[in-house]
Amino acid sequence: MTLAEDLPRTYEALRERLVVLRDDLPKRLVQVAEFALQNPDDIAFGTAASIAESADVQPSTLVRFAKAIGYSGFTELQAVFRERLRDRLTSYEDRLRALDALPLQASPEAQILNGFIAAAEHSVADLARSIDTAAFDRAVALLADAQTIFLVAKRRSFPLAAHMAYAFAKLGVRFQWVASPNGVDGEVAAQATRADAAIAVSFAPYAADSATHAKAIAEAGAAVVGITDSPLSPIAASAAVWFEVAEADYAGFRSLSASMALAMALPVAVAERRRKARQTME
């Protein structure tokens, strides 16, 4: 097979190629890759100059990035992102129709509420379409077999860990929250063993501590289940199973609607798997 035949011609194939190349790319090119996967519409619509400015690199870096993957130049790479938009055109039209269908509000405050509700609906719908249920089953199996489940999440992801901690406690599942107020999170993460597992959550810009703790837990032999927003995320790099969750935004603010749905499902599914296992043994 020639290099040209092996080039990623779809967005999904390009994502897979970037995951393979992640550890071999220079830091600046990884920066471009992360920006591209987090802002695919910007890559499709923008000029080399505007994209470079947004990604905080030189335009020549975009060309280097494209050639590192195997394309002749940035234009050929950009065509992949534009094809992705054509494939999603119907989805976007559906979204616009849904926004148009929202009732007119008497106040700008109510309109803000409607905007966040619409963003939440879109996020959950996207997760429903994209979730890999086989991967979800594997994640639940890993977590259900663990002696202790470590929860790693900070900053914007913190509410997800808080909810999972509440759910695991109510369901009688042993867990350890890596979120101590006295600065011993590293020591807590170091307690993980091969008999344990972890759920690590982080979204761009990734919390450095979360990435560090997830990596340490994985290196200890515990299986890490990741929830993140990019295949180039440091959480994905440490995870045995990971889920990509893209949250829609309203006025630049992203909710946690889809992520929370996943964070609610995992503890319940883990507890249910354990319950069935106990019934089988009785």
N, C-alpha and C positions, 0 to 999 in steps of 0.2 A: 504494500500500500504506500502511495506517495504521500509526502507531507501535505500537499493540497487536498488529497482525498481524506486525510485524517483531521483536517481543520474542523473545529466546532462550527456547525452551521445553524444551530438552534441555541436559544438562551440556556436551556437545560444542559446541553452538552458543554457549553462554555463554562457554566458553573462547575461542572464535574472536572473540567480541565484545570480550572483555577485551584480547586481543592488539591489536585495531584501536584500542581506546581508550587503550592503555597510556600513550602519550606525551601525552595530553590530560588525564589525571586528575591531581588534586592529589596531593602526596606521601602524605598520610594515606590517601587512597582507594586508591592503589597498594599501600600497606601492607596494607590489608584484602584486596585482590585476591590478593596473594601468599599471605596466610594462608589464604584460602578455597581456593585451588587446591592448596595443600600439605596442607590438613587438611579435605577435603571432608566426611568423616564427622562432624567436630566441628560443622560448619555445619548439617548435617542434624539432628543430635541435640540440639544445645545451645539454650539460651535466649539472647536478645539480650544479657542481662547476662553470662552465662558466656562467650559468644563474644567479647564486647568485652574482657573481662578477659584472655582468652588471647591476643587479637590486640594487646593494649596500646593500645586506643582507647576512646573514649566510645561508649556504646550509640547515641547520636545519629549517630555517624559511620557506623554500619551502615546506618541509614536513608538517609543522604546517598549512600552507596555504591550502594544498591539503586536509588534515584531517578536517579542519574547514568547508570545503564545503561538506564533507562526503565521500571522496575517501579514499581508504586504504593507499595510499601513493602517492608520487609525480609521480611515473611511470604511475599510472592509470590516473592521471590528464593529463600528457603529451600525452597520447594516444589520447585524445580528440583533441589536437592541431595537431597531426600528421594526424588524420582523416580529419581534415579541409584541410590540404595540399593535400591529395589525391583527395578530392572533387574539388580542384582548379587547379589540374594539367593541365587540358586542357587550362585553362585561362593563366597560366604561359607559356605554350608552344606557345600559340598564341602571347604572348608578345615578346617572344624571336624571333619568326619568323618575327614579325613586325620590331624589331631592326635589324635583318639580312637584311631586305628588304631596309633599309635606304641606300641611295647612299654613296659610299666612298667619303670622302672629301679630298681636297688637303691640308688642314690645321687643326691642332688640335683645333683651335678656332671654325671652322665650325662644328667640331665633337661635341664640347660642346653645340653649338646651337641645333644640332640635338638631343642631349641627353635630353635637357630641353623640346624640342618640343614633344619627345616621352613620357616623364614623364607626360606632360600636357594632352596628348591624353589618356593615361592610367587612369589618375585621373578622367577625364570627363566621360570616358566610365564606370568606376566603379560606379560613381554617377548615371549615367543613369540606370545601372542595379539594384542599391540598393535603390534608392530614394522611399520613401513611398508617393505616390501622394495624398492619403487620408490625411496624416499628413500635406502635403503642403497646401491642401485646408483648413484645420482647421487653420493653421498658418495665411493664407491670411485673413480668416474671422475674426480672432481676431485682426489683425492689421488694417483691413479696418474699424472696428467698433470703433477704438480708437480715442480719441480727439487729443492726441499727441503721437507720436512714439519716444521713447528714443533709441538712438543708443549707444551701449557700446562695445568698442573694442580698444585694445591697442597693442603695440609692433607689432608682425608680422601680427596681425589681423587688424591693423589700416587702411590699404588701403581698406578693405572691407567696413568699416564704412564711409570712405571718398567717396567711389563711391555711397553708398546708400544715403548719405546726398545730393550729387549732383543730383541723380535721383529723390529723394523725392522733392527737391526744384523745379526742372524743371516740375514735375508732379503736383505741387500745393498741396502736402500732408504735413500737419504740422508735424514737427519733432523737436527734441531737441538732439543735439550731446553732449554726456557726455565725452567731451575731451577738457576741457578748459585749456589754457596755464597758468592760474593764480592759479591753485591748488584748485578750488572749485567744483571739480567733485562730491564729496559727497553731497554737498548742492544742486547741480543740480539734482542728482538722487533722492534726498529727496522730490523733487517737484512732483514726480509721484503720481497719484491717481488711484482709481479703474476704472476711465474712460479712462485711458491711457493703452499703451502697450509698449513693448520694444523688440529690437533685440539685443541679446548679443552674442558676438563671442570671443572664446578663444581656443587656442590649446596648448598642452603640450610643454614646461612647462607653466602652466596656469598663466596668469597675476593675481596677488592677488587682485588688484584694480577692475578688471573686475568682478571677482567672488563676491567681496563685494558689488559692485554696483548692480549687477544682483539680488543678494539675497535681498538687501534693496528694490528694485523696486517690486520684487515679494511679499515681506512682506507687502508692501503698498496696495496690492490688484490688481496691474496691471499684465496683462498676459505677460510673458516673452517667446519669441521665441528664442531658442538657436541654434547656429551653433558651433559644437565642434567635437572632434575626439574620444570620449570614453563615454560609458554610466556611467563611474565613474567620469567624469568631474564635477567640481563644477558648471559649467554652466548648465549641464543636470539636476543637482539636483534642480535648481531653476526654470527650464523652464516648462511651461504648454505644450509646443510642442518643440521638439528639433530634429536636424538633425545631424547624424554622417557622417562626410566627411573625408575620408582617402585620403590624397594627396600622390601620388608617388613622389619619390625623384630621383635626379640625382647627383651622387657624394656626397650624404649626404645633399644636398640642396633641400628643399621642396618648390614647387611653391604654388600659390593660385588659380590655374586654375579652379578646380571644385568648390571651395568655391566662387570664383568670379561669376561663372555661377549662383549659387544659390542666391548670393547677387544682381545680376542683375535681376533675375526673380521676387524676392519678391516685390520690389517697383512697377514694371510694373503691376504685378498681383493685387496688392492692389489698385492701381489707376484705373485699369479696373473694378474691383468689385465695387468700389465707383461710377464710371461712370454709370454702369448698374443699380445700386440702385437708382441713381438720375433719370434715364430715367423711371424707374418703377413708381416713385412718381409723375412724370409730367403728 
